[in-house]
Amino acid sequence: MAHSRKSLFTIRLLLLAVLVAPLVAQRASDLAPKARNAGHVRPQAADENLINFIRPGITVKVVSAGVAKDGTITARITMVDPKGLPLDMAGVTTPGTVTVRLIAAYIPSGQKQFVAYTTAVAKATLNSNPSQVQASTDSGGTWTTNAIGDYTYTFKTKAPSGFDATATHSIGVSAQRDLSEFITYDEWSETSNDVFNFVPDGSAVKVIRSVASTQACNNCHNPLIGHGGSRLTVEMCILCHTPQTINPDTGLTQDMNVLIHKIHMGKNLPSVKAGTPYRIWHRGAWSDFSDVGFPSGTDELKTCEVCHQNAPQANNYLTAPSRAACGACHDNVNFATGENHVNLPQVDDNLCNTCHKPQGELELDPTIKGAHTVVNRSASLPGIVLQVQKVTNTAPGQAPTVTFKVTDKSGAPVDISKITYVRVVLGGPNTDYQTGPGGIRASEDPSKTPGSGGVYVYTMTNKIPAVAAGSYTVGWKPATR
């Protein structure tokens, strides 16, 4: 369905933007919005003078990193407040201590996802399942102070003997400033993340992992918050949520490729519909995603571009389908036996794009675009195009007369009496609808209005208030056939 630009209800089209990745050492955060560091202080927290003195907020950057021949991993970081003042990690010369956690990971040759060097053993607490070695932050390393706000960290974890010095390596950092001595604040507002990509032999970065951006996530989650506020960027998350990370209590993978698809599919997962909840046991509590619903409805789950945008590899979902990603949503498919996969077993991902090409000639075919066609946006549907041509009688105290046109996508007139639902809406003043003197928000049904050639003239029964001032709007609620 299309709407005129005067419509009160517009549909935002999220366009897929594919960026060219520079073949140089780069921060992954340069591809996404900066971490929140404005210091979101709750109103009752402190007076203005104290806030000005503390200057809540933090920005952390990895300015360099390296892996020595013996496997020693180092990273140099800086941390500043919103005015650029270097922050003392110990909290002596500047307000608040800073806790810093670092991850080291790499992308093995010929692979697409990270493997973390830094790991930790996670033990099952609900059952006797075996412990799992998971990607994690480093612990036990040493700090060297170059200057206030400028530090070098030497990891306790070392890259193994024979590590690939030609592979892309990444250092992820999360810094959290503790201002609880002074003010009350949201934890995420005193957190900053950064990820730095490099190649140990000094050559340019040629292999990256960036299929979805923090910017895309923040279209809905603003800000994106994970692990109580210590993780704010996708670029940071994918260093730990790798295929190597398994939840010991449930035995489920925590691979970002699977985890995020399943979380957003939630109540629409075939497994959940069949009665098996999708939940994760983490830090002594269940996180249950079985009731999660995509905000725009089930059909919107098929619109991959909602998440896969503003990233160099955003079109990977089209060009590199995989059993992990596809099977995350379609979790009733057994790739080993071919069950629910037209009896075609798949032992690896090498043949996936043989059938599942990016796009074919028909909608609803097995191509990726075809299989994810949102039915009510099908090109084969005639659709409805609403256009407000003019509005007269718009003075205070008058009932507006609206001339509008209804056609299908080909331009053929549509009989308004055949439309299931259509409303004309009057709202104002535009500064804040239905508040204060002259405020009005009225919705009326014009479906009985006579007309010809798809053009109708409707006079509203509601009038613009006599004390109206400023601008008002006439528009349309969605209509269906």
GICOR-V919697 format. One record per backbone hydrogen bond with DSSP energy under -1.0 kcal/mol. NH is the residue of the N-H (numbers start at 0). CO is the residue of the C=O. Records with the same first field share a line. If there is no record, write none. Layout:
NH = CO / CO
This chain:
1 = 383
6 = 3
23 = 21
27 = 194
29 = 26
30 = 27
31 = 28
40 = 38
41 = 183
44 = 41
50 = 46
51 = 47
52 = 48
53 = 49
54 = 50
58 = 79
60 = 77
62 = 75
63 = 75
65 = 73
67 = 71
70 = 67
73 = 65
74 = 152
75 = 63
76 = 150
77 = 60
78 = 148
79 = 58
80 = 84
83 = 80
86 = 78
90 = 87
97 = 88
98 = 175
100 = 173
102 = 171
104 = 169
105 = 114
106 = 167
110 = 107
114 = 105
116 = 103
117 = 103
119 = 133
121 = 131
131 = 121
133 = 119
135 = 117
137 = 101
141 = 153
143 = 151
145 = 149
146 = 149
149 = 146
150 = 76
151 = 143
152 = 74
153 = 141
154 = 72
158 = 70
162 = 159
166 = 163
168 = 197
169 = 104
170 = 195
171 = 102
172 = 193
173 = 100
174 = 191
175 = 98
176 = 189
177 = 96
181 = 178
182 = 178
185 = 39
188 = 185
189 = 186
190 = 187
191 = 174
193 = 172
195 = 170
196 = 25
197 = 168
200 = 164
201 = 198
216 = 212
217 = 213
218 = 215
219 = 216
220 = 216
225 = 230
228 = 225
230 = 225
236 = 232
237 = 233
238 = 235
239 = 236
240 = 236
241 = 239
244 = 241
246 = 251
250 = 246
253 = 244
255 = 240
257 = 254
258 = 254
259 = 255
261 = 257
262 = 258
263 = 259
264 = 260
265 = 261
266 = 291
267 = 264
268 = 265
272 = 268
273 = 269
274 = 271
275 = 270
279 = 286
281 = 284
286 = 279
288 = 277
291 = 288
296 = 293
300 = 297
301 = 298
302 = 299
303 = 301
305 = 302
306 = 303
307 = 303
308 = 306
312 = 209
313 = 310
315 = 312
317 = 314
318 = 314
319 = 315
325 = 321
326 = 322
329 = 325
330 = 328
332 = 329
333 = 338
337 = 333
340 = 337
342 = 337
343 = 340
345 = 334
351 = 348
353 = 350
355 = 351
356 = 354
363 = 369
367 = 356
368 = 357
370 = 366
371 = 367
372 = 369
376 = 373
377 = 374
380 = 377
384 = 406
385 = 1
386 = 404
388 = 402
389 = 402
391 = 400
396 = 463
397 = 394
400 = 391
401 = 457
402 = 389
403 = 455
404 = 386
405 = 453
406 = 384
407 = 411
408 = 381
410 = 407
413 = 405
417 = 414
418 = 415
419 = 479
423 = 443
424 = 474
425 = 441
426 = 472
427 = 439
429 = 470
431 = 428
433 = 427
434 = 431
438 = 435
439 = 427
441 = 425
443 = 423
448 = 445
451 = 454
454 = 451
455 = 403
457 = 401
459 = 399
463 = 397
467 = 464
472 = 426
474 = 424
476 = 422
